[in-house]
Amino acid sequence: MPVTGRNDVKEIEVDPELEMFLQIATNVHLKNFGKTAWLGRCIFLSWYCGIGTCTFCFRSTQKHKIKFAENARRTRESIYTEALIAKNQGWKLEFLTGGHDMYPDDEIFEIAKHVSEIFGEKIWLNLGAMNEEELKKFSPYVEGIVASVETTNIALHGIVCPDKPIKPYLEMLKLCKKLGIKRSITIVLGLGETIDDYDSLKEFIEEYSLDRITIYSLRPVMGTPFEHGPAPEYVAEWIAHVRIDFPKLEIIAGSSETRIAELGLLLRAGANALTKLPATKIFGTTGAREIHEQVALARREFSSELVEMKDVDWKLEIDKLSLSPDMKRKVLEKIQDYEKNRLNKSYKGFELVE
């Protein structure tokens, strides 16, 4: 049955055959990664895409509304503030991303440098197909590159991503392997593929020696052809196949606020982490508590915090960074605004208003 709304916090019951399969996947995960689960946070640079025609994507419904791409860019202080909040709440950066053809390389390089500095480690980028010169330029601050493949069913890819050919992404993954840069892809379940398409994904992971994969449950967007997301059991079956066949591959499960009830199931299927959840929006709400409870139902230990704001000396944290004095001031002001809003009982979460 498709998931279309929020459910009570409980463990989804599955048939005995799938339950046995999930238990195998759970054991494989525990052997290779232990009990920890974490929240992955994608930090967006913009809300615009120069392609904007992928049939399932929110940006395909918005592109015609944005006459000037610059208007869809986020301020740098907002980006750095989100990174600081994420780091201090134990949310890991899944990747830094934004619409295709949004920023010149020099600006993205500067942002990537400071976001890497905030997290204290190299980061992952998902910015479309990049050439060898670009990959080398970003390498001092980048651990891995993500290719938004969406589906490894080539015929289906041509339908759902008519203006985003897959070949440049394949070439990029080959270059990353040559340069010693880690490799990841994102795929979306619910686009019209079936479980029989898993074989093509398995071959893809092997061919490009992937280090990580993000598997999203399609979130239907008004104005696109898709009305329902995939059943949780179907998504769990895909994740379990990947976990069993690739014991050491990092798997991130992408869900949504309306699919919280499936999170425990996806973790039991062998996912390392959860993503695509509106962490800043639902922070401290019932939904945030349900996420923590789903992790507990899967008998995993959550290293990320969505309910209580950690006590941080923000000025001290910001002063450590190599930002300009003016940017430090802007970031501190923005965080202080969020802190004030959080103390307002009618306020929910940390809306990152530009």
Summary of the structure (lengths in Angstrom):
residues: 354
radius of gyration: 19.7
end to end distance: 38.2
largest distance: 60.0
contacts: 1158
relative contact order: 0.17
helix: 46%
strand: 15%
